Amino acid sequence: MDFLAPVDPGEARLRPTYATVSLSRLRANLAAVKAHVGASKVMAVLKANAYGHGLEAVARCLAPQADAFGVALVEEGIALRSLGVENPILVMGGIWTRQIPLFLEHRLTFTVPSLARLADIEQAAAAHGRKARVHLKVDTGMERIGIHHYSATPLLEAAARSPHVEVEGIYSHFANADAEDLAPTRLQLERFHEVLGFYERRSLKAPLRHIANSAALLRLPETHLDLVRPGILLYGVYPFQAAPRTVDVKPALSWRSRVVYFKVVEPGNPVSYGSTWKSDHRVRLVTVPVGYGDGYFRALSNRACVVLRGQRHPQVGRVCMDQMMVNIEWNEGWNGDDVVLIGEQDGARVTVEELAQWAGTVPYEILTAISARVPRIYEP
């Protein structure tokens, strides 16, 4: 799997479209989360190329602070181990049986969602003469992976007596922690606690209990338990527009390009594919070398704004694969001008949350969609 490595700033800027990631902001965001949750451990979630920020650089940056890392794929875990990362690494996604030896070889922690998967892991660990570290996954209302809460006891019993399995943790995942109505989320938490009663009833020490994602971390202190799993919050983006700002974080990523062409467009002349936009008066348009091939969604066409010379200007016409046009009306604008896609310039800004709203999606998709052909530059 190809993960983005740090790029030399001079080399990266050979292309006028690039993203800048502030490592100091990442560290400060993680410190703010740790301060907020007190005694709870923090698992920094690095899936999807660290939410588009670059797996290698983010892992190196946060390894001294994070109690553990969470990833979605075994390949991501292997990549972290190849960097020399020694933090515990939980692979949270479902796995294929043939991948089990890779977990054992690279000391990755399994998610166990069923009795059948537990048996596979126990058998493989015994054959390799190793002990498998696992977190049991309980489905309390997500219906993705995990054993149903109402039938979890047999899995907990089997895991407790498996000689080649060490149950390090047990967890669930909220489906609606970002919703206005928190009743379904509280019901999921109640179900999780009912499952956890297994350990008390048998006088067993409970493993690490965790269920809080970024939204729950911000809104429901009672969900923090032994460990929390912040994802998008680590990167300085709140999980939904109305999220309470109970943890002060700042965006770590900015995305910029430059003007590569300038023209005057006469009234009535349509712009870009499909002729979806035209002006009723003479305007100046600039062309910016970024498009949906870079992760700047076609759905942003005629909806988004960028910042140029400290002012917001609308994107017009269909976003193309590699280019898009911006209407600067009759303001000054020239080839080489800096164009802010995400970030701030002279007091004007465009946020990830705004792009998500304009595209009809969520901030998670905006960040993770920024493609590998956009160089990342890492600032200390």
C-alpha positions as CSV (number, residue, x, y, z in Angstrom):
1,M,0.0,0.0,0.0
2,D,1.4,3.4,-1.0
3,F,1.4,5.9,1.9
4,L,2.5,9.5,1.6
5,A,5.9,10.2,3.0
6,P,7.2,13.7,3.9
7,V,8.1,15.7,0.8
8,D,10.9,18.2,0.5
9,P,9.1,21.6,0.4
10,G,11.1,22.7,-2.7
11,E,10.2,19.5,-4.6
12,A,6.5,19.7,-3.5
13,R,6.1,23.2,-4.7
14,L,7.1,22.2,-8.2
15,R,3.3,21.6,-8.4
16,P,1.3,24.7,-7.6
17,T,-1.4,22.7,-5.8
18,Y,-0.2,21.3,-2.4
19,A,-1.3,20.7,1.2
20,T,0.5,21.9,4.3
21,V,0.3,20.0,7.6
22,S,1.3,21.6,10.9
23,L,2.9,19.0,13.1
24,S,2.9,21.4,16.1
25,R,-0.9,21.7,15.8
26,L,-1.3,17.9,15.7
27,R,0.7,17.7,18.9
28,A,-1.3,20.5,20.5
29,N,-4.6,18.9,19.5
30,L,-3.6,15.6,21.0
31,A,-2.4,17.3,24.2
32,A,-5.8,19.1,24.4
33,V,-7.7,15.8,24.1
34,K,-5.5,14.1,26.7
35,A,-6.1,17.0,29.1
36,H,-9.9,16.8,28.5
37,V,-10.2,13.1,29.2
38,G,-8.0,13.0,32.3
39,A,-7.1,9.4,33.3
40,S,-8.5,7.8,30.2
41,K,-5.9,6.6,27.7
42,V,-6.0,8.0,24.2
43,M,-5.9,5.9,21.0
44,A,-5.0,8.2,18.1
45,V,-6.9,7.0,15.0
46,L,-4.7,7.1,11.9
47,K,-6.9,5.3,9.4
48,A,-7.4,6.5,5.8
49,N,-3.8,7.9,5.6
50,A,-4.3,9.7,8.9
51,Y,-7.5,11.3,7.6
52,G,-5.6,12.5,4.5
53,H,-2.8,14.1,6.5
54,G,-0.2,11.4,5.7
55,L,0.2,8.3,7.8
56,E,4.0,8.3,8.1
57,A,4.5,11.9,9.2
58,V,1.5,11.9,11.6
59,A,2.5,8.6,13.2
60,R,6.1,9.8,13.8
61,C,4.7,13.1,15.2
62,L,2.2,11.6,17.6
63,A,4.0,8.4,18.7
64,P,5.6,9.9,21.8
65,Q,2.2,11.2,23.0
66,A,-0.3,8.6,22.0
67,D,-1.1,5.6,24.2
68,A,-2.0,3.6,21.2
69,F,-2.9,3.9,17.5
70,G,-6.0,2.8,15.7
71,V,-6.1,1.8,12.0
72,A,-8.6,0.2,9.7
73,L,-6.4,-2.1,7.7
74,V,-3.7,-4.6,8.5
75,E,-1.6,-2.9,5.7
76,E,-1.7,0.3,7.7
77,G,-0.5,-1.5,10.8
78,I,2.4,-3.1,8.9
79,A,3.4,0.3,7.5
80,L,3.6,1.7,11.0
81,R,5.7,-1.1,12.3
82,S,8.0,-0.7,9.3
83,L,8.6,2.9,10.5
84,G,9.7,1.6,13.8
85,V,6.5,2.6,15.6
86,E,6.2,0.6,18.9
87,N,2.9,1.9,20.2
88,P,0.1,-0.7,20.5
89,I,-1.8,-0.8,17.2
90,L,-5.4,-1.9,17.0
91,V,-6.7,-2.9,13.5
92,M,-10.4,-2.0,13.8
93,G,-11.7,-3.3,10.5
94,G,-12.8,-6.8,9.6
95,I,-10.1,-9.2,8.5
96,W,-9.7,-12.1,6.2
97,T,-8.5,-15.4,7.7
98,R,-5.4,-15.4,5.5
99,Q,-4.3,-12.1,7.1
100,I,-4.1,-13.6,10.6
101,P,-0.4,-14.6,10.4
102,L,0.5,-11.0,9.5
103,F,-1.0,-9.7,12.8
104,L,1.1,-12.2,14.7
105,E,4.3,-11.4,12.8
106,H,3.9,-7.6,13.2
107,R,2.5,-7.6,16.7
108,L,-0.8,-6.0,15.7
109,T,-3.9,-6.2,17.8
110,F,-6.9,-8.0,16.4
111,T,-10.5,-6.9,16.5
112,V,-12.5,-10.1,17.3
113,P,-16.2,-9.7,16.3
114,S,-17.3,-13.4,16.5
115,L,-16.7,-16.8,17.9
116,A,-15.6,-18.1,14.5
117,R,-12.9,-15.4,14.2
118,L,-11.8,-16.1,17.7
119,A,-11.3,-19.7,16.9
120,D,-9.3,-18.9,13.8
121,I,-7.0,-16.6,15.8
122,E,-6.6,-19.1,18.6
123,Q,-5.7,-21.8,16.1
124,A,-3.2,-19.6,14.2
125,A,-1.6,-18.3,17.4
126,A,-1.2,-21.9,18.8
127,A,0.4,-23.0,15.5
128,H,2.9,-20.1,15.6
129,G,3.6,-20.5,19.3
130,R,2.6,-17.0,20.0
131,K,-0.1,-15.2,22.1
132,A,-2.5,-13.0,20.1
133,R,-3.5,-9.7,21.5
134,V,-7.2,-8.9,20.9
135,H,-10.0,-6.4,21.5
136,L,-13.5,-7.9,21.5
137,K,-16.0,-6.0,19.4
138,V,-19.6,-5.7,20.6
139,D,-22.3,-4.4,18.3
140,T,-24.6,-2.2,20.4
141,G,-26.5,-0.7,17.5
142,M,-24.3,-0.1,14.5
143,E,-24.9,-3.3,12.6
144,R,-21.5,-3.2,11.0
145,I,-19.1,-5.7,12.6
146,G,-19.2,-7.1,16.1
147,I,-21.2,-9.6,18.0
148,H,-24.6,-8.5,19.0
149,H,-24.8,-7.2,22.6
150,Y,-27.6,-9.6,23.4
151,S,-25.5,-12.7,22.4
152,A,-22.1,-11.5,23.5
153,T,-21.6,-13.7,26.6
154,P,-20.4,-16.9,24.7
155,L,-17.7,-14.8,23.0
156,L,-16.5,-13.3,26.2
157,E,-16.5,-16.8,27.9
158,A,-14.6,-18.4,25.0
159,A,-12.0,-15.5,24.9
160,A,-11.5,-15.7,28.6
161,R,-10.5,-19.4,28.4
162,S,-8.5,-19.3,25.1
163,P,-4.9,-20.1,26.1
164,H,-3.3,-18.3,23.1
165,V,-5.4,-15.2,23.2
166,E,-4.9,-12.2,25.5
167,V,-8.0,-10.0,25.8
168,E,-6.5,-6.6,26.1
169,G,-9.7,-4.6,25.3
170,I,-13.4,-4.7,24.6
171,Y,-15.2,-2.0,22.6
172,S,-18.2,-0.8,20.7
173,H,-18.9,2.1,18.3
174,F,-21.6,4.8,18.4
175,A,-23.9,5.2,15.3
176,N,-25.4,8.6,16.3
177,A,-23.1,10.4,18.7
178,D,-23.2,13.4,16.3
179,A,-27.1,13.5,16.3
180,E,-29.1,16.1,18.1
181,D,-31.0,13.4,19.9
182,L,-28.6,11.6,22.2
183,A,-31.1,9.0,23.4
184,P,-29.9,6.3,20.9
185,T,-26.3,6.9,21.9
186,R,-27.1,6.6,25.6
187,L,-29.0,3.4,24.8
188,Q,-25.9,2.0,23.1
189,L,-23.8,2.9,26.2
190,E,-26.3,1.2,28.4
191,R,-26.1,-2.0,26.3
192,F,-22.3,-1.9,26.4
193,H,-22.3,-1.6,30.2
194,E,-24.7,-4.6,30.4
195,V,-22.2,-6.7,28.4
196,L,-19.4,-5.5,30.6
197,G,-21.3,-6.8,33.6
198,F,-19.9,-10.2,32.5
199,Y,-16.6,-9.5,34.2
200,E,-18.0,-8.3,37.5
201,R,-20.4,-11.3,37.7
202,R,-17.4,-13.6,37.3
203,S,-15.0,-11.6,39.5
204,L,-12.7,-11.1,36.5
205,K,-10.7,-8.0,35.8
206,A,-12.3,-6.1,32.9
207,P,-10.0,-5.4,29.9
208,L,-9.7,-1.9,28.5
209,R,-13.2,-0.6,27.8
210,H,-13.7,1.9,25.0
211,I,-16.6,3.3,23.0
212,A,-16.0,7.1,22.7
213,N,-15.3,8.6,19.2
214,S,-14.7,12.3,18.6
215,A,-18.3,13.3,18.9
216,A,-18.9,11.3,22.2
217,L,-15.6,12.6,23.6
218,L,-16.9,16.2,23.2
219,R,-20.4,15.6,24.4
220,L,-20.6,12.7,26.8
221,P,-17.9,12.5,29.5
222,E,-19.6,9.3,30.8
223,T,-18.4,7.5,27.6
224,H,-14.7,8.1,28.2
225,L,-14.2,4.9,30.2
226,D,-10.6,3.5,30.1
227,L,-9.7,4.7,26.6
228,V,-11.1,7.1,23.9
229,R,-10.6,7.0,20.2
230,P,-10.4,10.5,18.7
231,G,-10.2,10.6,14.9
232,I,-11.1,13.8,13.1
233,L,-10.8,15.8,16.3
234,L,-7.1,15.2,16.4
235,Y,-6.8,16.9,13.0
236,G,-8.5,20.0,14.3
237,V,-11.8,19.5,12.7
238,Y,-15.0,19.1,14.7
239,P,-17.1,16.0,13.7
240,F,-20.3,18.0,13.0
241,Q,-21.2,21.7,12.6
242,A,-23.0,22.0,16.0
243,A,-20.4,20.1,18.0
244,P,-19.6,21.7,21.3
245,R,-16.2,23.2,21.4
246,T,-15.3,21.5,24.7
247,V,-11.9,20.7,23.4
248,D,-10.0,23.5,21.8
249,V,-8.4,22.2,18.6
250,K,-7.1,23.9,15.5
251,P,-7.0,22.6,11.9
252,A,-3.7,21.0,11.1
253,L,-4.1,21.0,7.3
254,S,-4.4,23.8,4.8
255,W,-4.8,23.3,1.0
256,R,-3.5,25.8,-1.6
257,S,-3.0,26.3,-5.3
258,R,-2.1,29.2,-7.6
259,V,-3.6,31.1,-10.5
260,V,-2.2,29.7,-13.8
261,Y,-4.4,31.6,-16.2
262,F,-6.4,34.8,-16.3
263,K,-9.0,36.0,-18.8
264,V,-11.9,38.4,-19.3
265,V,-15.2,36.7,-20.1
266,E,-17.9,38.5,-22.0
267,P,-21.6,38.5,-20.9
268,G,-23.5,35.4,-21.8
269,N,-20.5,33.2,-22.5
270,P,-21.0,29.9,-20.7
271,V,-18.1,28.5,-18.6
272,S,-16.9,24.9,-18.4
273,Y,-18.5,21.5,-19.1
274,G,-22.3,21.5,-19.4
275,S,-22.4,25.3,-19.7
276,T,-23.8,25.5,-16.1
277,W,-22.7,29.1,-15.4
278,K,-22.6,32.4,-17.3
279,S,-22.5,36.0,-16.2
280,D,-24.8,38.8,-17.3
281,H,-21.9,41.2,-17.3
282,R,-18.2,41.3,-18.1
283,V,-16.1,39.5,-15.5
284,R,-12.6,38.4,-14.8
285,L,-12.1,34.7,-14.4
286,V,-8.9,32.9,-13.2
287,T,-8.1,29.2,-13.7
288,V,-6.8,27.2,-10.8
289,P,-5.0,23.8,-11.4
290,V,-7.1,21.7,-9.0
291,G,-10.0,19.5,-9.7
292,Y,-11.8,16.3,-8.7
293,G,-8.7,14.3,-9.7
294,D,-7.2,16.0,-6.6
295,G,-10.2,15.4,-4.4
296,Y,-11.8,18.8,-5.0
297,F,-15.3,17.4,-5.6
298,R,-17.3,18.0,-8.8
299,A,-20.2,18.4,-6.4
300,L,-18.6,21.7,-5.4
301,S,-19.4,23.2,-8.8
302,N,-21.0,26.6,-8.6
303,R,-21.2,26.3,-4.8
304,A,-17.7,26.7,-3.3
305,C,-15.6,29.7,-2.5
306,V,-11.9,30.2,-2.4
307,V,-9.7,32.9,-0.9
308,L,-7.6,35.1,-3.2
309,R,-5.8,38.2,-2.1
310,G,-7.6,38.1,1.2
311,Q,-11.1,38.0,-0.3
312,R,-13.6,35.1,-0.8
313,H,-14.5,34.5,-4.5
314,P,-17.0,31.9,-5.9
315,Q,-15.9,29.0,-8.0
316,V,-17.9,29.0,-11.2
317,G,-18.8,26.4,-13.9
318,R,-18.2,22.7,-13.5
319,V,-15.2,21.6,-11.6
320,C,-13.0,19.7,-14.1
321,M,-10.7,16.7,-13.4
322,D,-7.6,18.9,-13.2
323,Q,-8.8,22.6,-13.2
324,M,-11.5,24.9,-12.1
325,M,-12.5,28.5,-12.7
326,V,-13.0,31.3,-10.1
327,N,-14.9,34.5,-10.7
328,I,-13.0,37.5,-9.3
329,E,-15.5,40.0,-10.9
330,W,-13.4,43.1,-11.6
331,N,-10.9,42.7,-8.8
332,E,-7.2,42.4,-9.5
333,G,-5.8,38.9,-10.0
334,W,-2.8,37.6,-11.8
335,N,-0.9,34.5,-12.7
336,G,0.9,33.1,-9.7
337,D,-1.5,34.5,-7.1
338,D,-2.0,32.2,-4.1
339,V,-5.4,30.5,-3.9
340,V,-6.6,29.1,-0.6
341,L,-8.9,26.1,-0.9
342,I,-8.8,25.2,2.8
343,G,-7.3,27.6,5.3
344,E,-6.9,31.3,5.9
345,Q,-5.3,34.3,4.2
346,D,-5.4,37.9,5.5
347,G,-8.4,37.2,7.7
348,A,-10.5,35.5,5.1
349,R,-10.9,31.7,5.3
350,V,-12.5,28.6,3.9
351,T,-13.0,25.7,6.4
352,V,-13.3,22.0,5.9
353,E,-16.7,22.1,7.4
354,E,-17.8,24.7,4.7
355,L,-16.5,22.5,1.9
356,A,-18.4,19.6,3.3
357,Q,-21.6,21.6,3.5
358,W,-21.3,22.9,-0.1
359,A,-20.6,19.3,-1.3
360,G,-23.4,17.8,0.7
361,T,-21.1,15.5,2.6
362,V,-19.2,15.3,5.9
363,P,-15.7,16.8,6.8
364,Y,-14.3,13.3,7.0
365,E,-14.8,12.7,3.3
366,I,-13.3,16.1,2.4
367,L,-10.1,15.3,4.2
368,T,-9.7,11.7,3.1
369,A,-10.5,12.5,-0.5
370,I,-7.5,14.8,-1.0
371,S,-5.6,12.6,-3.5
372,A,-2.1,11.3,-3.4
373,R,-1.1,13.5,-6.3
374,V,-1.4,16.5,-4.0
375,P,2.0,16.9,-2.3
376,R,2.0,17.2,1.5
377,I,4.4,19.6,3.1
378,Y,5.1,19.2,6.8
379,E,5.8,22.1,9.0
380,P,7.4,21.5,12.5
